[in-house]
Amino acid sequence: MQIDVSKTEVVSVYQMLVGLVAPRPIAWVTTLSASGVVNLAPFSFFNAFGANPPVVVFSPTLKRDGGKKDTLVNIEANGEFVINASSEKHAELINISSKMLSPDESELNLTGQKTLESIRVKPPRLADVPFALECKVIQIIPVGHGAISANLVIGEILTMHIDDMVLDEKGQPDPRKIKAIARLGGENWCRTQDLFQLERP
Ligand SMILES: Cc1cc2nc3c(=O)[nH]c(=O)nc-3n(C[C@H](O)[C@H](O)[C@H](O)COP(=O)(O)O)c2cc1C
């Protein structure tokens, strides 16, 4: 099968893309609206891209009606966000927090998640997660236009909060304890407990 993207419906391209480029880690992002509402939403167009400075990118795409998601609106307004870890115990709640609410409603109420103050940014971080990364925006790059077009939010991590309980004896993040989950295509998600080790050549 081949797909000529230029002759294919956007939604079909999207479905194929997320089924192929998988698994994707999930950023559970907290932002703050201009009127002080804490927004919480998951994004799997997400990864880390360098360490000096530490850089993450995630993409709140435009909605099917071409409008901006609350997360993007908030970040455009104040340039700050927190990436909260997505682990197994929160799978259902992460999914629930993807519900489209109006900008004046908080997904914190929907999910019962408690927050803690961040140190370097105004959006709070989630209290009950293995780690949280406070970020400030370096640049936002819109790519394309219309439904499901990307907005690359490039962020610099200012502070990393890591629960000591998820570190191994060498002080490194232990995947067996973080229990990250990731997104594949359709309604498929995956766990990360089937580990194997390779030595770097
Ligand atoms: C696991 C998961 C991953 C998601 N990844 C993305 C993504 O990368 N980009 C995106 O725009 N929407 C993604 N969504 C959908 C958003 O979470 C959803 O549109 C949400 O309502 C946006 O919230 P907001 O309007 O409060 O920013 C994802 C949903 C789930 C459940």
The ligand as an SDF file (V2000), in Angstrom:
LIG
                    3D

 31 33  0  0  0  0  0  0  0  0999 V2000
   -3.1790   10.1870   25.0470 C   0  0  0  0  0  0  0  0  0  0  0  0
   -3.6280   11.3930   24.2660 C   0  0  0  0  0  0  0  0  0  0  0  0
   -2.7050   12.0530   23.4810 C   0  0  0  0  0  0  0  0  0  0  0  0
   -3.0950   13.2110   22.7810 C   0  0  0  0  0  0  0  0  0  0  0  0
   -2.1570   13.8580   22.0190 N   0  0  0  0  0  0  0  0  0  0  0  0
   -2.4850   15.0130   21.3890 C   0  0  0  0  0  0  0  0  0  0  0  0
   -1.4990   15.7410   20.6610 C   0  0  0  0  0  0  0  0  0  0  0  0
   -0.3320   15.3850   20.5870 O   0  0  0  0  0  0  0  0  0  0  0  0
   -1.8890   16.9000   20.0770 N   0  0  0  0  0  0  0  0  0  0  0  0
   -3.1600   17.3830   20.1750 C   0  0  0  0  0  0  0  0  0  0  0  0
   -3.4370   18.4550   19.6570 O   0  0  0  0  0  0  0  0  0  0  0  0
   -4.1130   16.6970   20.8490 N   0  0  0  0  0  0  0  0  0  0  0  0
   -3.8030   15.5420   21.4680 C   0  0  0  0  0  0  0  0  0  0  0  0
   -4.7480   14.8600   22.1860 N   0  0  0  0  0  0  0  0  0  0  0  0
   -6.0940   15.4640   22.3140 C   0  0  0  0  0  0  0  0  0  0  0  0
   -6.0830   16.6010   23.3360 C   0  0  0  0  0  0  0  0  0  0  0  0
   -5.7030   16.1160   24.6100 O   0  0  0  0  0  0  0  0  0  0  0  0
   -7.4970   17.2220   23.4120 C   0  0  0  0  0  0  0  0  0  0  0  0
   -7.7820   17.8650   22.1940 O   0  0  0  0  0  0  0  0  0  0  0  0
   -7.6730   18.1730   24.5630 C   0  0  0  0  0  0  0  0  0  0  0  0
   -9.0590   18.5090   24.6950 O   0  0  0  0  0  0  0  0  0  0  0  0
   -6.9250   19.4650   24.4170 C   0  0  0  0  0  0  0  0  0  0  0  0
   -7.1680   20.2080   25.5830 O   0  0  0  0  0  0  0  0  0  0  0  0
   -7.1620   21.7740   25.6990 P   0  0  0  0  0  0  0  0  0  0  0  0
   -8.1410   22.3440   24.6960 O   0  0  0  0  0  0  0  0  0  0  0  0
   -7.5770   21.9760   27.1180 O   0  0  0  0  0  0  0  0  0  0  0  0
   -5.7600   22.2320   25.4190 O   0  0  0  0  0  0  0  0  0  0  0  0
   -4.4250   13.6910   22.8510 C   0  0  0  0  0  0  0  0  0  0  0  0
   -5.3570   12.9670   23.6220 C   0  0  0  0  0  0  0  0  0  0  0  0
   -4.9580   11.8190   24.3110 C   0  0  0  0  0  0  0  0  0  0  0  0
   -5.9680   11.0790   25.1340 C   0  0  0  0  0  0  0  0  0  0  0  0
  1  2  1  0
  2  3  1  0
  2 30  2  0
  3  4  2  0
  4  5  1  0
  4 28  1  0
  5  6  2  0
  6  7  1  0
  6 13  1  0
  7  8  2  0
  7  9  1  0
  9 10  1  0
 10 11  2  0
 10 12  1  0
 12 13  2  0
 13 14  1  0
 14 15  1  0
 14 28  1  0
 15 16  1  0
 16 17  1  0
 16 18  1  0
 18 19  1  0
 18 20  1  0
 20 21  1  0
 20 22  1  0
 22 23  1  0
 23 24  1  0
 24 25  2  0
 24 26  1  0
 24 27  1  0
 28 29  2  0
 29 30  1  0
 30 31  1  0
M  END
$$$$
